[in-house]
Amino acid sequence: MCYHYHFQRPVKEVAKILRIDPNSIIGGDEIPGVINGFNHPRLPVLVNGNIESLTWGLIPYWVKTEDMAHDLWNQTLNARWETIHEKPSFQKIKQNRCIVPCTGFFEWKQVGKTKLKHHIESAQSDFLLLAGMFDEWVNPKTGEVLKSFSIITQPANELMSEIHNTKKRMPVLIEENKLDEWFGANYQEVVVPTPECVLKATPEQSLLF
């Protein structure tokens, strides 16, 4: 799955790749840094033609209480592509797709009783464009609107199966030249296995999480 990632370049740089006016970014040009999804941070996400700050961990629009929202939070950091159209939490996938840009993510390889951390990044670009979906939830107590997202995952390719060798999952990656298709009616055709040559994996000694 994908629970730890990093975004270590100015947001304006990815705005150019996404063909977004850098001056229209909602939330500023801060550098988010190294992120643990279980902290439910607000992160730059391409949604509705602009880059906005959304909370990681999707809360569906139909959730009735704060307690129910908190119970769901850790369960919706990721959404499995194979079942996303069947799950109540992700029923707005047909309307609410987004792109989660990052400079890389982390996965752990199980070797005996030890977990070895690997840093995964693009072998071809400064950024990876992860497929996602979002939703808007209105807190019934405060009236506050929470806009949140999930990163979509699929079965790992050969490289990622070797690294993420317990669950064998990886994020769905969208090519830069396929963005219009991802946001179009035939979005399902864009979700394909990622060639190994697209990614570069580096073992890391440090324990950031």
N, C-alpha and C positions, 0 to 999 in steps of 0.2 A: 504494500500500500504506500501511499505518499503522505507522510505526516510531518516531515522536516524539509525545509527548503531554504534557499537564500536568494536575496535580491540585492546585489551589491554594486549596482551602478545607478546613476541618476534616472529617475522615472522618465525624464524628458527624452532619454536616449531610446527607450523602447517605444515612446510615443511616435517617433519618426518612423520606426519600422512598421508600426500599426497604422500609419497614415493619419495620425491624430494631431491636431494643433497643440503643441506643447504648452501654450498659454491657457488652454481651456481645461487642464487637468484639475479635477475636483479632489482636493486633499493635499495639494502642494507637490513639491518635487523632492520630498525626503527620500533617503535611502533606507528601506526597511531593515536590511541586514540579515542575520541568520535567524530563522523563524521555527518555532515549535508550534505546530498546529493546535496542540492541546491547551495552549494559552489563549486560543481564539482571538488572534490579533486582527486588526484592520489592515488590509493590504490592497495595493493597486491592482484593479481588475478592469479589463475592457468589457464594458456593458453599455448597450444602447448607444454605440458609436462614440463613447468617451471613456476615459480612464477615471474610475471612481474608487473610493476607499470602501471596501466591503469586508464584513466579518467572516473569518474562515470558520465554517461549521454551519451548515444550512438549517435554518428554522423555517419550516413550511408555513404558508399563509394560514393554514387551518388550525394551527396549534392554539388551544384555548387558555392555557395558564403558563405562568412563569416556570413553575415546577416541571411541567411537561416539556417546555423549551429546553431547560437545563438537562433533562434526562436524554433528550435527543442529540444535544450538541456534539458529544464525542462520537456519536454513531454516524454523523453525516459530514465528517471531514472529507471523506471520499464517497464516491458513488460508482458501483460496478456497472460498466457499460452493458454487460450481458443481461442485467435485470432492471436497468434504470427505468424502462418504460412500464414496469409492473409494480414498482414500489410507490406507496402513497406519498412518501416524503419528496419524491422527485417527479410528481405528475405534471409539473410545468416545463419539463424538458423541451417540449415542442415549441414553447414560446420564449423561454428564458435561458438561452445559452450564452456563455461568456467565454473569455479567454483569460487565463491566469498566467501572466508572464513571470519568468524567473531567470536567474543566472545559473541555477543548478539546484539539485536536491540530493538528499542523503538516503542510503539504504544500508542495511546490515546483512553480512553473510554469516550464516551459522556454521562454525567449524568446531565440532565437538560441543563443549560447554561454553565456548567463547563466541562472541559476536564481533565481527570485524567491520568497522564502518568504512563505507565507500562514498566518495563524492562523485556524483554524476552530472556531467555538463554536456553542452553541445560541442560536437567536433567540428562544426561548420559556422557557428555564429556566436555572438555574445549572449544570446538569449534563447531560452526554450519557451515555446508557447503551449501551455497546457490547456486542454479542453476542460470546461467547467459549466456549471449551471447555477443559477441564483434564484432567490425568492425574496419576497418582502413580507415581514410579519409585523403586525401592530400589537404592541404590548397592551393588554386589556386594562392594566392598572394605571399606566402612565401615559398611554397614547403615543409613546415613542415608536417610530418606524425603524425596524432593524432590517437592513439589506445584507444578506449573507449568501455564501456560496459553498459549493462542494467541488473538489477536483475529481474528474472522471478517470477511472482506471480500467485497464484491460489486461488480459493475460500477458505475461512478460515475454519479450523476445529472447533469443538464445543468450545474449549478453546479460540481460537482467535476470534471467532464470538462474544463471550461475551465481549472481550476487545475492539476489533476493530469493534464496534457495529454500525458504520455508513456505511462503505463500505464493511466490512466483507471480507477482503483480507489478505493474508499472503504470505511470500516468499515460493517458491518451495524448499524443503530441499532434498538433496541427501545424502543417507547413505554412510558411508565410504566404505562399501563393494560393492557399486553399481557404483563406479567411472568409472570403465572400461566400464560398460554398458552405462553410460551417454555419454561417448565419442565415443560410437560405433554406428553402423547403426540402432539399435533398441532403440535409446535413448528415444523415446516417452513412452516406456513401464515402464521406471523408474519413471515417474512423476505420483505419487499416493498421496492420502490424507495422511497427517502426523498424526500419532496417538497422542492423547493428552499427553500420558505418556512421550513422547520425550522431551517436553518443560516444562519449569518452568517460571511462571510469577510472578513478584513482583511489587506491587504499589510503586511509588517513589514520594517524596515530592518536590525534587529539580526541577527547571525549567531550563534545560540545553539549550533549544532552544527557 
